[in-house]
Amino acid sequence: YYHKDWDNHKHWKNHPISFRNLPRKAVMVHLDGEGYIFYKGRFYMASPFGYYRVDPPQYLKILPRGSHRVWVNNHPMFRYHDILFIETPFGFKIMI
């Protein structure tokens, strides 16, 4: 599985490979239909050559399946794996 636009090869210059193989504790997450790898507070995408670091979307239209409500400093948030989201008028903002 790798990013659908990888075949353009434009990404290679801008996104050096961070991992050839995923660390064991990395998890696959789907955010608004796009697949990411999440590891130690950072997001990665797959390519034919390995995994490169990317910025996640700032806001999500819908929360990932399996998210649950948590309270942080008396504020309601949502958690999915170790990713925190807060609801805003623009959608769900990733807070990590």
N, C-alpha and C positions, 0 to 999 in steps of 0.2 A: 504494500500500500504506500503510495506517495502522492504528494500534492498534485492536483489535476493540472496546474499550469507549469509544472516542472519541465515539460517537454520544450518550452520556449527557451530554456537554458539561459535566460537573462538573470535568473536568480543566483547562479553560481558565483558571479562576481560580488554580489551584495550580501550573500549569506554563506560564509565559510562553514564547512562541516564541523559540528561540535562533537558528535559521537559517530563512530562507525557502527557500533552495536549499542543498543539501549541498556542503561543500567537496570538492574533487576527491580528496583523500586519505582521505576518510571511507570506512569499509568496513561492509558489512552482515554482522552476526553473528547466529547463532541459538543462544540459550542455553535449554536445556530446552524447546524448541519455540516460544519467543517471539522475535520479530524485533527486533533493536536495531541502531542505527547506532553505530559506535565511532569516535571521533575524538579524538586527543590526550589519551588517558587518561580520556575521559568517554563516557558512554552517552546516547543520544538515542532517541526514538521518533518515528515519523511521525504527522502529523495532516493533515487536509485543508488546514490553514493554514500548515504548515511543520513544523519539527522542534523538539521540546522536550526538555530535559535530564531524565533520570530516574536513579534509583538502580538498579543491576542487582540480580538476586537475590544474596543472600549466599552461598548454597550451591547447587551444581548436582547433580542426580542422576547425569547422564552428561556426559562431556566432549563438546564440539562435534566433529563429524567433521573430520578434518584436524589435530587437536591432536597434538603430539609431545612426547616426554619431553626435558627439558633439565635441566641441573644448575646450581643457583645457590648459591654459597657451600657447596658439598658437600651440598646438599639436593635431592632429586629433585622436580621440578615439571613441569608441562605447559604448553606454549605454544600459543596459537592467535592468529594475527596478532600483535599486541603485548600480548596479555592473558596473564597468568600465573595458573596455578591450582595449589593445593597440595591433596593428598589428605588428608582428615580423616575421623574416624569419622562425621561428619554429611553427607559428600559432598565435592565439590570446591569449595574456597573461592577466590573471585576475589581475586588479590593485586595486579593491575595493576602 
